[in-house]
Amino acid sequence: MGSNRRHDCDQCIYIDRPILVVGSRRFSTEVLANYICSNTPAKLGVVERIDEIKTKAADQQDDWRLIFIDCLGLSNAEIVSFLKMDASGLLTSDIVALLNLSSEETGFTELIDIGVRGFFFENDSAELILKGICALKNGELWISRATLLQYASQKPRRVALDEHPAILLTTREREVLHLLSTGLSNNEIAGQLFISNHTVKSHIYKIIRKLKVDNRLQAALWAAKYMQ
C-alpha cells in the first residue's frame, strides 16, 4: 500500500490542496499519508480535534480543502451527532468525507443530507481512497462500487406498488437506474446500453427529478435498496 509507483489517475496531479484527517494518529493514517504524498502534490495532516482546523478566511472560501473525519469505532448515531454539533461549519465550507467507516454502515442518505460528500471504509485500500479523492476533487460524491453492490445485496424494504416512485420511470430509465445502482459511470452505462453519454445524463436527470432525490448517488442508493 505504500508503493512509490505513481498512481495512474490523471486527475491526481491536480490534488494539490490540503487534506486533513480529524482523529487519533494511527499507523494506517500514516501509511495513507505517505501513499498520498508519494502519488500527488498534496499533503495530508492529522489533527486530533475538530477545533484545531482553522476556519478559512473570506478570500479562501473557494479554495478546495478535503477534511476526513475518522469514524473508527463510532456508531451511525455518534457520527451524525458529531457532524451536527461539532462539524456543521466545515460541512458548508469544505468537502467533508468519512474515513474508516464500519462495513455495516448503511445510513448514507441521512449523512449525504447533512453534507457528507464521501464514504471510505475500514478495509478500503489506499489506492481506492486516492481514487475517491480524485472524484471528490472533481465535484462528485464518492462511494465505492463494491459498497454499492453490498448495499444492494441486502434484503430490500418493500413498499406498496402505488406508493413506489419507480412506477413513474420508463423502461429505459429503469435500465439506467439499475446500472447506476451497481456503481457504473455514465460512460460505462452508455456502453452497455449502446446510447450516448449525453442521453445517459438526460435519463439520470429525469430519474433524480422523478424519485425526488438530490443527486445520482442518492438515486443509486434508492435503487439498491428498493429495486430488484
C-alpha positions as CSV (number, residue, x, y, z in Angstrom):
1,M,0.0,0.0,0.0
2,G,3.0,2.3,0.5
3,S,4.4,1.8,-3.0
4,N,6.3,4.7,-4.6
5,R,4.8,4.0,-8.0
6,R,2.8,7.0,-9.3
7,H,-0.9,6.4,-9.3
8,D,-2.4,6.1,-12.8
9,C,-5.3,8.5,-12.2
10,D,-4.7,11.5,-14.5
11,Q,-6.5,13.8,-12.0
12,C,-4.2,13.0,-9.1
13,I,-1.6,15.6,-10.3
14,Y,-4.2,18.3,-9.6
15,I,-4.8,17.2,-6.0
16,D,-2.5,19.9,-4.5
17,R,-4.7,21.3,-1.7
18,P,-4.6,20.4,2.0
19,I,-6.1,17.1,3.1
20,L,-6.8,16.8,6.8
21,V,-7.8,13.9,9.0
22,V,-9.6,14.5,12.2
23,G,-8.9,11.7,14.7
24,S,-6.2,9.9,16.6
25,R,-2.9,9.3,14.9
26,R,-2.8,5.7,13.7
27,F,-0.3,3.7,11.8
28,S,-2.9,3.2,9.0
29,T,-3.3,7.0,8.8
30,E,0.5,7.5,8.5
31,V,0.6,4.8,5.7
32,L,-2.2,6.6,3.9
33,A,-0.5,10.0,4.3
34,N,2.7,8.5,2.8
35,Y,0.9,7.0,-0.1
36,I,-1.0,10.2,-0.9
37,C,2.2,12.3,-0.7
38,S,4.1,9.9,-2.9
39,N,1.4,10.0,-5.6
40,T,0.2,13.6,-5.5
41,P,1.5,17.1,-4.7
42,A,-1.0,17.1,-1.7
43,K,0.0,17.0,1.9
44,L,-2.1,15.1,4.4
45,G,-2.1,16.3,8.0
46,V,-3.7,14.8,11.1
47,V,-5.4,16.8,13.9
48,E,-6.9,15.2,17.0
49,R,-9.7,17.7,17.5
50,I,-12.0,19.5,15.0
51,D,-11.4,22.9,16.7
52,E,-7.7,22.6,15.6
53,I,-8.8,23.2,12.0
54,K,-8.6,26.9,11.2
55,T,-11.7,28.4,9.5
56,K,-10.9,29.6,6.0
57,A,-10.6,33.4,5.5
58,A,-13.2,35.2,3.4
59,D,-10.9,35.2,0.4
60,Q,-10.2,31.5,0.7
61,Q,-13.8,30.3,0.6
62,D,-13.4,28.9,-3.0
63,D,-10.2,27.1,-2.2
64,W,-10.6,23.3,-2.3
65,R,-9.9,21.6,1.0
66,L,-10.8,18.0,2.0
67,I,-11.4,17.0,5.6
68,F,-11.6,13.4,6.6
69,I,-13.5,12.5,9.8
70,D,-12.0,9.3,11.3
71,C,-15.1,7.3,12.3
72,L,-13.3,4.1,13.6
73,G,-15.4,2.6,16.3
74,L,-18.2,5.2,16.0
75,S,-21.9,4.2,15.5
76,N,-24.1,6.0,12.9
77,A,-25.8,7.9,15.7
78,E,-22.5,9.1,17.1
79,I,-21.3,10.2,13.6
80,V,-24.5,12.1,12.9
81,S,-24.3,13.8,16.4
82,F,-20.7,14.8,15.9
83,L,-21.3,16.2,12.4
84,K,-24.3,18.3,13.5
85,M,-22.8,19.6,16.7
86,D,-19.0,19.9,16.0
87,A,-18.5,19.9,12.3
88,S,-21.5,21.9,10.9
89,G,-19.4,24.8,9.9
90,L,-17.0,22.6,7.9
91,L,-19.8,20.9,6.1
92,T,-20.8,24.2,4.5
93,S,-17.3,25.5,3.8
94,D,-15.2,22.4,2.9
95,I,-15.5,18.9,1.4
96,V,-16.1,16.5,4.3
97,A,-15.7,12.8,3.9
98,L,-15.9,9.9,6.4
99,L,-12.9,7.6,6.9
100,N,-12.7,4.1,8.5
101,L,-16.5,3.5,8.4
102,S,-17.8,0.1,9.5
103,S,-18.7,-2.2,6.7
104,E,-22.2,-2.4,8.4
105,E,-22.8,1.3,7.8
106,T,-25.9,1.9,5.7
107,G,-27.1,5.4,6.7
108,F,-25.7,7.0,3.6
109,T,-28.8,9.1,2.7
110,E,-29.0,10.8,6.1
111,L,-25.3,11.6,6.0
112,I,-25.5,13.0,2.5
113,D,-28.4,15.2,3.6
114,I,-26.2,16.6,6.4
115,G,-23.5,17.4,3.8
116,V,-21.1,14.5,3.7
117,R,-19.6,14.1,0.3
118,G,-17.6,10.8,0.5
119,F,-17.6,7.5,2.3
120,F,-14.5,5.4,2.9
121,F,-14.4,2.1,4.8
122,E,-12.0,0.3,7.2
123,N,-10.9,-2.1,4.5
124,D,-10.6,0.3,1.6
125,S,-7.1,0.3,0.1
126,A,-5.0,3.5,-0.1
127,E,-5.3,3.2,-3.9
128,L,-9.1,3.1,-3.7
129,I,-9.1,6.1,-1.3
130,L,-7.0,8.1,-3.7
131,K,-9.5,7.3,-6.5
132,G,-12.2,8.6,-4.3
133,I,-10.3,11.7,-3.5
134,C,-10.0,12.3,-7.3
135,A,-13.7,12.0,-7.6
136,L,-14.3,14.5,-4.8
137,K,-11.8,16.9,-6.3
138,N,-14.0,16.8,-9.5
139,G,-17.1,17.8,-7.5
140,E,-18.6,14.3,-7.4
141,L,-20.0,12.3,-4.4
142,W,-18.0,9.2,-3.7
143,I,-18.9,5.7,-2.5
144,S,-17.1,2.7,-4.0
145,R,-18.8,0.3,-6.4
146,A,-18.2,-2.6,-4.0
147,T,-20.1,-0.8,-1.3
148,L,-23.0,-0.1,-3.6
149,L,-23.1,-3.8,-4.5
150,Q,-23.0,-4.8,-0.9
151,Y,-25.8,-2.4,-0.1
152,A,-27.8,-3.7,-3.0
153,S,-27.4,-7.3,-1.8
154,Q,-29.2,-6.5,1.5
155,K,-32.9,-7.5,1.8
156,P,-34.9,-4.7,0.3
157,R,-37.7,-3.0,2.2
158,R,-40.9,-3.4,0.2
159,V,-43.2,-0.6,-0.4
160,A,-46.7,-0.7,-1.9
161,L,-46.7,-0.6,-5.7
162,D,-48.9,2.5,-5.8
163,E,-46.5,4.3,-3.4
164,H,-43.4,3.2,-5.4
165,P,-41.8,6.2,-7.3
166,A,-40.2,3.7,-9.8
167,I,-43.6,3.2,-11.4
168,L,-43.1,6.7,-12.9
169,L,-39.9,5.6,-14.6
170,T,-39.8,4.5,-18.2
171,T,-38.3,1.1,-19.1
172,R,-35.1,2.8,-20.3
173,E,-34.9,4.9,-17.1
174,R,-35.3,1.7,-15.0
175,E,-32.4,0.2,-17.0
176,V,-30.2,3.2,-16.4
177,L,-31.1,3.3,-12.7
178,H,-30.3,-0.3,-12.3
179,L,-26.8,0.1,-13.8
180,L,-26.3,3.3,-11.8
181,S,-27.0,1.3,-8.6
182,T,-24.2,-1.1,-9.4
183,G,-21.7,1.8,-9.4
184,L,-21.2,2.2,-13.2
185,S,-20.1,5.5,-14.6
186,N,-22.0,7.4,-17.3
187,N,-19.6,6.1,-19.9
188,E,-20.0,2.5,-18.8
189,I,-23.8,2.8,-18.8
190,A,-23.7,4.3,-22.3
191,G,-21.5,1.5,-23.5
192,Q,-23.8,-1.2,-22.0
193,L,-27.0,0.3,-23.4
194,F,-25.5,1.5,-26.7
195,I,-26.6,5.1,-26.2
196,S,-24.7,8.4,-26.0
197,N,-23.2,9.8,-22.8
198,H,-25.5,12.8,-23.3
199,T,-28.5,10.6,-23.3
200,V,-27.4,8.9,-20.1
201,K,-27.1,12.3,-18.4
202,S,-30.6,13.2,-19.6
203,H,-32.0,9.9,-18.2
204,I,-30.3,10.4,-14.9
205,Y,-31.6,14.0,-14.6
206,K,-35.2,12.7,-15.2
207,I,-34.7,9.9,-12.7
208,I,-33.4,12.2,-10.0
209,R,-36.4,14.5,-10.6
210,K,-39.0,11.7,-10.5
211,L,-37.5,10.0,-7.4
212,K,-37.3,13.4,-5.7
213,V,-33.7,12.9,-4.6
214,D,-30.9,15.4,-4.8
215,N,-28.2,13.6,-6.8
216,R,-27.1,10.5,-8.6
217,L,-25.7,8.8,-5.5
218,Q,-29.0,9.1,-3.7
219,A,-30.7,7.7,-6.7
220,A,-28.3,4.8,-6.8
221,L,-28.8,4.1,-3.1
222,W,-32.6,4.3,-3.5
223,A,-32.4,1.8,-6.4
224,A,-30.1,-0.5,-4.5
225,K,-32.5,-0.6,-1.6
226,Y,-35.8,-0.9,-3.3
227,M,-35.4,-2.2,-6.8
228,Q,-34.8,-5.9,-7.7
